[in-house]
Amino acid sequence: MEKMINYFSDTDIENYKRDGVVILRGVFKDWIKVLERGANFHNKNPSASALVHKQDGFRGKFLEDFCNWRRIPEYEDFILNSNLGTISAALTQSKSVQFFHDHYLFKEAESGVETPWHQDMPYYCVEGDQTVSFWLPLESREKSVSLKCAAGTHKFSKEIRPTSWSNNKSFYENDTAFIDLPDIENGDFAIKQWSTKPGDVVAFNFKTIHGANANILSSISRTLSFRLIGDDVRYRDRKARTSPNFESINQNNGERLREDWFPVIWTN
Ligand SMILES: O=C(O)CCC(=O)C(=O)O
């Protein structure tokens, strides 16, 4: 395990609590080469469940793929041996942290597919407040193609209706428990978006509404998102396939996630 880091301050933790998002500069810079090796392998060997999006009129594709850490040793090394757990515990104020899953987003040059505004939590088989996603771009990212997060939206009392990105239809057949996405662009929300360098990470709560503009630039964009859960997070049966979907997870509402699938990577 790496030593305790001091790349971020109490102010970052306060900002995370208030806004549901914070940028941490340079915290993973020593891991970029390792993760790039993993991503290069991943590009050539996507999983059978990888999704490919394409926008008419644009030449590039956008590939996304979930839950590959057990077959890509570089991802596993990062998850188990970096400061991911320590930082997650600090941001979520948790006594222990479990690894939930990874998500790879590979946007070819001029791929033209945007990531619509959404919350991640409604797609997941969990509930709770002590959560964190680390959006970790592997190359420098201009602000215009970086993640954008609507500050404070993690505090909504109800979840935003999730949709399938390909057709904008409701993700679940029964969607009555959800509320409509507010008008983020023209609402009273402060949009947090930063240009980034390799090693910087945007950390955000599973409930924070976020999205990303299309990569219309002439360079590729590779991002790894690592998702962690803290003390109050529990299994939630959505009575439908989730994304990612954990087939045969065999858990009941209110249970902590099983540790053989979702390892505890940090404990105090
Ligand atoms: O990079 C993107 O296009 C969006 C990433 C995202 O939605 C996430 O990491 O949860």
The ligand as an ORCA input file, in Angstrom:
! r2SCAN-3c Opt
* xyz 0 1
  O     -16.786     10.673    -19.842
  C     -17.981     10.612    -20.099
  O     -18.414     10.723    -21.248
  C     -18.997     10.441    -19.012
  C     -18.500      9.680    -17.831
  C     -19.569      9.262    -16.895
  O     -20.752      9.442    -17.114
  C     -19.159      8.609    -15.642
  O     -17.957      8.409    -15.419
  O     -20.057      8.258    -14.838
*
